[in-house]
Amino acid sequence: MALRKPQLRLKPSLLVLILLVVISGTMLGLSTGGFIVNFKTVGFSALSTLQKGVRAGFNGITGMVSAVQEIRVLREEYQRLTEQLENYEYMQRNNTEIRRENEHLKEQLAFTEQFEYKNHPAQIIGRDPNNQYSTLTINKGSRHGIRKNMPVIAVQNGLVGLVGKVLQVGHTTSLVMPIYDYESNVSARIQDTRDVGLVSGLGWEDRPLSMKYIKKRVLPDLQYGDLIVTSGENENFMKDIPIGYINTITVQDYDSSLNIELTPVVDFGRLETVIVVDMKELNPESLESAGEGDNR
């Protein structure tokens, strides 16, 4: 026989009592104001929260726009400062170049005033480094007193060196055959031993010069770095103008002479100005300086 679960039954009188307690409690709460809802306060709080959210969003957008503008301003300022720096560096380079050029011109001017022969400073305005029979074009010609076969020298880093000779003369420009040209031949002398040989070019400005006809007996007296100068013979060039330094000496059994290679005194790759010398006329400024020295 199945057992029945006991059922909880409330008496009607008890339900009525519970209902009266709930109603009484509710009325008591309403009368004391504990359950009164202040809709105005609730609406104000909701509106304030919404305003705060809107204000935060607006401030965020404003801050983003301001940041973008600040970035643009900073970029423009950076560009302006970069251009100013480039201009400053350009001016610094120009000032350095101007100072270097002025120093070089002063050095050249001092030499030209003291040099015994009349001379004509000139600037190189053209060259063809790929031509083995290369010539240098200078900005002086017959109008300035330049003549064919005049010797050409240069002052570079405080040193005087032989450049070549005038090959062809125009009205305002001239062509100079440099000593490294294949067809260039200069009577030269070893400064210390005074032995005479012939210096020729090998065709390129970055190659050494060749000196021949120096007897083998001179070998014990030679050293690397010995200076070779013009001999002054044949009246083609002035005497004792530096040409180059000995860098290689080769002895061959079948040859009675030494094969000597020279490093030119003049760095032709950096050569910008030259001095054309008129050996037929003395330098009046040099004579004046000599006269003032004698009077003293």
Solvent accessible surface area in square Angstrom, and as a share of the most:
residue,aa,sasa,rsa
1,M,234,1.04
2,A,91,0.70
3,L,172,0.86
4,R,231,0.84
5,K,176,0.74
6,P,135,0.85
7,Q,143,0.64
8,L,166,0.82
9,R,197,0.72
10,L,83,0.41
11,K,146,0.62
12,P,106,0.67
13,S,83,0.54
14,L,74,0.37
15,L,89,0.44
16,V,85,0.49
17,L,101,0.50
18,I,86,0.43
19,L,107,0.53
20,L,100,0.50
21,V,94,0.54
22,V,89,0.51
23,I,79,0.40
24,S,67,0.43
25,G,41,0.40
26,T,72,0.42
27,M,125,0.56
28,L,119,0.59
29,G,11,0.10
30,L,100,0.50
31,S,90,0.58
32,T,100,0.58
33,G,31,0.29
34,G,63,0.61
35,F,147,0.61
36,I,121,0.61
37,V,88,0.50
38,N,90,0.46
39,F,159,0.66
40,K,172,0.73
41,T,74,0.43
42,V,90,0.52
43,G,39,0.38
44,F,142,0.59
45,S,58,0.37
46,A,65,0.51
47,L,95,0.47
48,S,27,0.17
49,T,96,0.56
50,L,114,0.57
51,Q,88,0.39
52,K,135,0.57
53,G,46,0.44
54,V,95,0.55
55,R,133,0.48
56,A,65,0.50
57,G,39,0.37
58,F,133,0.55
59,N,83,0.43
60,G,42,0.41
61,I,113,0.57
62,T,62,0.36
63,G,39,0.37
64,M,132,0.59
65,V,75,0.43
66,S,44,0.29
67,A,45,0.35
68,V,90,0.52
69,Q,94,0.42
70,E,107,0.48
71,I,91,0.46
72,R,122,0.44
73,V,80,0.46
74,L,120,0.60
75,R,149,0.54
76,E,96,0.43
77,E,66,0.30
78,Y,150,0.57
79,Q,96,0.43
80,R,108,0.39
81,L,89,0.45
82,T,40,0.23
83,E,84,0.38
84,Q,90,0.40
85,L,100,0.50
86,E,97,0.44
87,N,89,0.46
88,Y,127,0.48
89,E,76,0.34
90,Y,123,0.47
91,M,114,0.51
92,Q,79,0.35
93,R,138,0.50
94,N,55,0.28
95,N,58,0.30
96,T,50,0.29
97,E,94,0.42
98,I,93,0.47
99,R,135,0.49
100,R,128,0.47
101,E,101,0.45
102,N,68,0.35
103,E,115,0.51
104,H,50,0.22
105,L,79,0.40
106,K,144,0.61
107,E,57,0.26
108,Q,10,0.04
109,L,103,0.51
110,A,48,0.37
111,F,41,0.17
112,T,10,0.06
113,E,67,0.30
114,Q,134,0.59
115,F,24,0.10
116,E,99,0.44
117,Y,44,0.17
118,K,68,0.29
119,N,21,0.11
120,H,23,0.10
121,P,51,0.32
122,A,6,0.05
123,Q,96,0.43
124,I,20,0.10
125,I,97,0.49
126,G,26,0.25
127,R,83,0.30
128,D,67,0.35
129,P,75,0.47
130,N,126,0.65
131,N,62,0.32
132,Q,70,0.31
133,Y,103,0.39
134,S,3,0.02
135,T,35,0.20
136,L,1,0.01
137,T,34,0.20
138,I,1,0.00
139,N,56,0.29
140,K,45,0.19
141,G,0,0.00
142,S,62,0.40
143,R,164,0.60
144,H,63,0.28
145,G,32,0.30
146,I,3,0.01
147,R,103,0.38
148,K,128,0.54
149,N,82,0.42
150,M,8,0.04
151,P,4,0.03
152,V,0,0.00
153,I,0,0.00
154,A,0,0.00
155,V,7,0.04
156,Q,28,0.12
157,N,138,0.71
158,G,50,0.48
159,L,94,0.47
160,V,32,0.19
161,G,0,0.00
162,L,1,0.00
163,V,0,0.00
164,G,2,0.02
165,K,67,0.28
166,V,0,0.00
167,L,59,0.30
168,Q,108,0.48
169,V,44,0.25
170,G,31,0.30
171,H,124,0.56
172,T,55,0.32
173,T,51,0.30
174,S,2,0.02
175,L,53,0.26
176,V,1,0.00
177,M,16,0.07
178,P,0,0.00
179,I,2,0.01
180,Y,8,0.03
181,D,4,0.02
182,Y,93,0.36
183,E,115,0.52
184,S,10,0.06
185,N,87,0.44
186,V,3,0.01
187,S,22,0.14
188,A,0,0.00
189,R,41,0.15
190,I,0,0.00
191,Q,75,0.34
192,D,103,0.53
193,T,38,0.22
194,R,93,0.34
195,D,31,0.16
196,V,58,0.33
197,G,7,0.07
198,L,58,0.29
199,V,1,0.01
200,S,29,0.19
201,G,4,0.04
202,L,42,0.21
203,G,0,0.00
204,W,83,0.29
205,E,49,0.22
206,D,126,0.65
207,R,107,0.39
208,P,37,0.23
209,L,0,0.00
210,S,16,0.10
211,M,0,0.00
212,K,101,0.43
213,Y,137,0.52
214,I,1,0.01
215,K,100,0.42
216,K,59,0.25
217,R,178,0.65
218,V,4,0.02
219,L,66,0.33
220,P,117,0.74
221,D,93,0.48
222,L,16,0.08
223,Q,128,0.57
224,Y,150,0.57
225,G,44,0.42
226,D,15,0.08
227,L,36,0.18
228,I,0,0.00
229,V,0,0.00
230,T,0,0.00
231,S,5,0.03
232,G,26,0.25
233,E,81,0.36
234,N,113,0.58
235,E,147,0.66
236,N,83,0.43
237,F,15,0.06
238,M,10,0.04
239,K,121,0.51
240,D,62,0.32
241,I,13,0.07
242,P,28,0.18
243,I,1,0.00
244,G,0,0.00
245,Y,77,0.29
246,I,3,0.02
247,N,61,0.32
248,T,52,0.30
249,I,30,0.15
250,T,56,0.33
251,V,73,0.42
252,Q,55,0.24
253,D,141,0.73
254,Y,183,0.69
255,D,43,0.22
256,S,78,0.50
257,S,13,0.08
258,L,0,0.00
259,N,40,0.21
260,I,2,0.01
261,E,63,0.28
262,L,0,0.00
263,T,63,0.37
264,P,24,0.15
265,V,23,0.13
266,V,6,0.03
267,D,65,0.33
268,F,5,0.02
269,G,51,0.49
270,R,190,0.70
271,L,7,0.04
272,E,121,0.54
273,T,22,0.13
274,V,1,0.01
275,I,0,0.00
276,V,0,0.00
277,V,0,0.00
278,D,6,0.03
279,M,52,0.23
280,K,177,0.75
281,E,84,0.38
282,L,92,0.46
283,N,9,0.05
284,P,72,0.45
285,E,85,0.38
286,S,19,0.12
287,L,102,0.51
288,E,113,0.51
289,S,62,0.40
290,A,56,0.44
291,G,31,0.30
292,E,98,0.44
293,G,44,0.43
294,D,122,0.63
295,N,130,0.67
296,R,236,0.86
